[in-house]
Amino acid sequence: MAFLRAAPLLLVLALPAWAQGPPPQAAADQPYTMEYYYKVQWGHQQEFLQLFLKNHYPLLRKMVEGGRMLSVKIETPANHMTEDARWDYRVTIRFKNSTVATTANPEESSVIRQLWPDQQTYQREEQRRFEILLAHWDIPVTDITPAGK
């Protein structure tokens, strides 16, 4: 009997939890933003950054030049975090739209061969970049700033 009296109250309290969720993504033809986080083995941050800037950033810049991406921004935190929350680099990419962001670029391999004719060195350095990487995660983000504010 007590459960029957408490059930409506529990339902009312649970409704806000059901209504919560991620904010809606922008329309398919609108810019789409992804944040890519990199956590590097301690003491190898500079090596990772040098390899990233040499072997991945030029590819990202080419994608901006080609219109597939609108912008690329690389950041590092100014202060220390706890080890479990630590990330060393965040790369924020604004894509032309969500389709471009979530589908493979059919031109990527030819652009890579064009940018790095010495594929053996490129592959070895990319392998090293991933060897010193502890974790990597991607997060799509949505700007929910009210219009006109």
C-alpha positions as CSV (number, residue, x, y, z in Angstrom):
1,M,0.0,0.0,0.0
2,A,2.8,2.4,0.9
3,F,4.4,1.6,-2.5
4,L,1.2,2.6,-4.3
5,R,1.2,6.0,-2.6
6,A,5.0,6.5,-3.3
7,A,4.8,5.5,-7.0
8,P,3.4,8.8,-8.3
9,L,6.0,10.7,-6.4
10,L,8.8,8.5,-7.8
11,L,7.4,9.0,-11.3
12,V,7.4,12.8,-10.9
13,L,10.9,12.8,-9.6
14,A,12.2,10.5,-12.4
15,L,10.7,12.6,-15.3
16,P,13.5,15.2,-15.3
17,A,16.1,12.4,-15.6
18,W,14.2,11.0,-18.7
19,A,14.1,14.4,-20.3
20,Q,17.9,14.9,-20.0
21,G,20.3,14.0,-22.6
22,P,22.8,15.5,-25.0
23,P,21.9,18.7,-26.7
24,P,20.7,18.3,-30.3
25,Q,23.4,18.5,-32.9
26,A,23.2,21.2,-35.5
27,A,21.4,20.6,-38.8
28,A,23.2,18.4,-41.4
29,D,24.4,21.4,-43.4
30,Q,25.8,23.3,-40.5
31,P,29.4,23.2,-39.1
32,Y,30.1,20.3,-36.8
33,T,32.7,20.5,-34.1
34,M,34.8,17.6,-32.7
35,E,37.4,17.7,-29.9
36,Y,40.2,15.1,-30.0
37,Y,42.0,14.5,-26.7
38,Y,45.5,12.9,-26.4
39,K,47.1,11.6,-23.2
40,V,50.8,10.9,-23.7
41,Q,53.2,8.7,-21.7
42,W,54.7,11.0,-19.0
43,G,57.9,12.6,-20.3
44,H,57.1,12.1,-24.0
45,Q,54.8,15.1,-24.5
46,Q,57.3,17.1,-26.5
47,E,58.1,14.2,-28.7
48,F,54.5,13.5,-29.4
49,L,53.8,17.1,-30.2
50,Q,56.8,17.3,-32.6
51,L,55.6,14.2,-34.4
52,F,52.0,15.4,-34.5
53,L,53.1,18.8,-36.0
54,K,55.3,17.1,-38.5
55,N,53.1,14.2,-39.6
56,H,49.5,15.0,-38.9
57,Y,49.0,18.7,-38.6
58,P,49.9,19.3,-42.3
59,L,47.2,16.8,-43.3
60,L,44.7,18.6,-41.2
61,R,45.7,21.9,-42.8
62,K,45.3,20.4,-46.3
63,M,41.7,19.4,-45.3
64,V,41.1,23.0,-44.2
65,E,42.5,24.3,-47.5
66,G,40.2,21.9,-49.4
67,G,37.1,23.0,-47.5
68,R,36.4,19.7,-45.8
69,M,37.3,21.4,-42.4
70,L,36.7,25.0,-41.4
71,S,39.4,25.3,-38.7
72,V,41.9,23.3,-36.6
73,K,43.0,24.5,-33.1
74,I,45.6,22.7,-30.9
75,E,45.6,23.4,-27.2
76,T,47.4,22.2,-24.0
77,P,46.2,22.8,-20.5
78,A,47.9,25.5,-18.5
79,N,47.8,23.7,-15.1
80,H,48.2,20.1,-13.9
81,M,45.3,17.7,-13.4
82,T,45.0,14.4,-11.6
83,E,46.5,11.5,-13.5
84,D,43.1,9.9,-14.2
85,A,41.7,13.2,-15.7
86,R,44.9,14.3,-17.4
87,W,45.1,15.1,-21.1
88,D,48.0,16.7,-22.8
89,Y,46.6,18.0,-26.0
90,R,43.2,18.9,-27.4
91,V,42.7,19.3,-31.1
92,T,39.4,21.0,-31.9
93,I,38.2,20.7,-35.5
94,R,35.3,22.4,-37.0
95,F,34.1,20.4,-40.0
96,K,32.0,21.7,-42.9
97,N,29.1,19.5,-41.7
98,S,28.3,16.3,-39.8
99,T,28.5,14.1,-42.8
100,V,32.1,15.2,-43.6
101,A,33.0,14.7,-39.9
102,T,31.7,11.2,-39.7
103,T,32.7,9.7,-43.1
104,A,36.2,8.7,-44.3
105,N,37.9,11.1,-46.7
106,P,38.4,9.3,-50.0
107,E,41.3,11.6,-50.9
108,E,43.2,11.1,-47.6
109,S,45.6,8.4,-48.7
110,S,46.6,10.3,-51.9
111,V,47.2,13.5,-49.9
112,I,49.3,11.6,-47.4
113,R,51.5,10.2,-50.2
114,Q,51.8,13.7,-51.7
115,L,52.8,15.3,-48.4
116,W,55.2,12.5,-47.4
117,P,56.8,10.9,-50.4
118,D,59.1,8.9,-48.0
119,Q,56.3,6.7,-46.8
120,Q,58.7,4.4,-44.8
121,T,59.8,7.3,-42.6
122,Y,56.2,8.6,-42.3
123,Q,54.9,5.2,-41.2
124,R,57.7,4.7,-38.7
125,E,57.2,8.1,-37.2
126,E,53.4,7.6,-37.0
127,Q,54.0,4.3,-35.3
128,R,56.2,6.0,-32.7
129,R,53.5,8.7,-32.2
130,F,51.0,6.0,-31.3
131,E,53.5,4.0,-29.2
132,I,53.9,6.9,-26.8
133,L,50.1,7.6,-26.7
134,L,48.3,6.3,-23.5
135,A,44.8,7.3,-24.5
136,H,42.9,9.1,-27.2
137,W,39.2,10.1,-27.2
138,D,36.9,12.1,-29.5
139,I,34.0,14.2,-28.3
140,P,31.5,15.9,-30.6
141,V,30.5,19.2,-29.1
142,T,27.5,21.4,-29.7
143,D,27.4,25.2,-29.2
144,I,24.3,25.9,-27.1
145,T,24.9,29.6,-26.6
146,P,21.6,31.4,-26.9
147,A,21.3,33.5,-30.1
148,G,21.9,37.2,-29.6
149,K,23.6,36.8,-26.3
